[in-house]
Amino acid sequence: MTRTNWSDNVTYTAERVVAPTSLDQLSVLVASGGGRKALGTRHCFHDIADTPGGVQVRVDDLGFDVEVDHEAMTAVVPAGWSYGRVARALEAEGVALHNLGSLPHISVAGATATGTHGSGDTNRMLAAAIVGIELVTAAGDVRTFGADHPDLPALATGLGAFGVITRLTLAVEPSYRVWQEMWFSPSWDELFADFDAVMAGAYSVNLHVGFSEPRPRLIWRKCRVGVDDADPPASIAGARLVEPADIPPNENRTEIGTVGPWCDRLAHFRLDGVPSVGGDELQSEWFVAREHAVDAIEALRAMGERLAPHLYGSEIRTVAADDLWLSPAHGLDCLSIGLTWRKHPEEVAALQAPIEAALEPFSPRAHWGKLFALDADVLRSRYERYDDFVELVHRYDPDGRFANPFLRRLGVW
Ligand SMILES: Cc1cc2nc3c(=O)[nH]c(=O)nc-3n(C[C@H](O)[C@H](O)[C@H](O)COP(=O)(O)OP(=O)(O)OC[C@H]3O[C@@H](n4cnc5c(N)ncnc54)[C@H](O)[C@@H]3O)c2cc1C
């Protein structure tokens, strides 16, 4: 059977996929020799989750459940579950995560391993909520790491290089409620004149644009009850609030206009819906320091006509700084510029380097789960802990059991 990633642009070359049903089985499988690679929900756009000729390992059948510690305000969650499934279990216990990505279908371990994020000036990467990890190492040992373990900030966004994560402990907070608003912005100039205020204007602000278009498409605000004003502002940088009745219906999108639990509003797409354009797409994303936000967007607008034939659109978000070694937000409050491409693989591949050249004055970092062309030397120069990360990977996995072509391109192997 041919096995591919979610968007069907990568055919995995692993010999097989195995889903152990106990930790013991998993340990034996990992330690038994040959290439091994944990597989999440396959939503990355390249070969990061592949292991040529080896075994891809799923961890969603281990029989674990969500366990909330209401005193410590932490939750142990099965690493292979989707964020949507975990979120529902947490909500049932009256607790919440600080944020979600645009789709709830992705596995917690896969998403955190690649630096997945939502939006919000004060919201860090999803992996920043990790306060504990259970990991099966190359030797088959089951090891646990607490919040104070010095390796945790490397393991949390570990690119699948350290082993197979079976459970994650996440910081939680009391459940909260969220409503979503959509605003139409009349002009780039008005948006840019007030850019920081727009992005800081609600708990999570997502800007949707087409770089060749005369005006931005949409300001999508996720407002949090008790944090954001219940009454919308009269105007946001000249933008107009769209009445929910005037928004075209979309059965895949989470509800607009009504207040609901965080788990049903923070993601753009419903867990029972089809996310994005259903996989008929490719994606790239770059991160730049907040101070370069407008200049970086302008650099891509200058390429707008060149990008347009291949691009559905772009989503621009903010992410707060963290201390995870390979987080694209390491030490940096940043702006993320995500591009959803039409499925034009050759043209899209050829555009990665020119985009990175245009963003070069702003030292972009790339989303680890999406397409990019930055090479190992450039990446090393962008992360102060890159060499430490490589050294730690070799300590955990001396024989390269979790090595693969993706990690080799990054110079990890
Ligand atoms: C439609 C769509 C929308 C997206 N929206 C966003 C978004 O809003 N924000 C954002 O930041 N990103 C977004 N992404 C990117 C996505 O979050 C990442 O690609 C993420 O890695 C997907 O998780 P996964 O479980 O599918 O990972 P996979 O592709 O299955 O694996 C990714 C990596 O994680 C490792 N891994 C998986 N499970 C484990 C484990 N148990 N132990 C150790 N390592 C493991 C794998 O080995 C591999 O290295 C989007 C992607 C798609 C397709």
The ligand as a Gaussian input file, in Angstrom:
#p B3LYP/6-31G(d) Opt

LIG

0 1
 C       -3.961000      22.192000       6.955000
 C       -2.810000      22.465000       7.877000
 C       -2.884000      23.540000       8.752000
 C       -1.801000      23.810000       9.615000
 N       -1.932000      24.851000      10.498000
 C       -0.895000      25.147000      11.303000
 C       -0.999000      26.208000      12.241000
 O       -2.039000      26.826000      12.424000
 N        0.107000      26.522000      12.951000
 C        1.284000      25.854000      12.788000
 O        2.262000      26.225000      13.431000
 N        1.386000      24.796000      11.977000
 C        0.328000      24.428000      11.235000
 N        0.417000      23.348000      10.407000
 C        1.628000      22.518000      10.454000
 C        1.444000      21.356000      11.426000
 O        1.070000      21.814000      12.677000
 C        2.754000      20.577000      11.574000
 O        3.074000      20.061000      10.325000
 C        2.692000      19.452000      12.610000
 O        3.954000      18.879000      12.747000
 C        1.721000      18.378000      12.261000
 O        1.702000      17.381000      13.263000
 P        1.610000      15.836000      12.857000
 O        1.175000      15.078000      14.038000
 O        0.848000      15.685000      11.617000
 O        3.158000      15.540000      12.591000
 P        3.853000      14.481000      11.597000
 O        3.951000      15.098000      10.247000
 O        3.210000      13.167000      11.686000
 O        5.311000      14.427000      12.263000
 C        6.064000      15.598000      12.405000
 C        7.305000      15.363000      13.247000
 O        6.910000      15.085000      14.585000
 C        7.540000      13.897000      15.010000
 N        6.657000      13.173000      15.922000
 C        5.363000      12.841000      15.723000
 N        4.922000      12.129000      16.760000
 C        5.961000      12.004000      17.625000
 C        6.150000      11.343000      18.862000
 N        5.167000      10.661000      19.442000
 N        7.360000      11.398000      19.440000
 C        8.391000      12.072000      18.868000
 N        8.265000      12.722000      17.704000
 C        7.067000      12.686000      17.093000
 C        7.761000      13.085000      13.738000
 O        8.775000      12.109000      13.923000
 C        8.170000      14.190000      12.798000
 O        9.525000      14.478000      13.005000
 C       -0.632000      23.014000       9.562000
 C       -0.568000      21.920000       8.697000
 C       -1.653000      21.631000       7.876000
 C       -1.587000      20.438000       6.975000

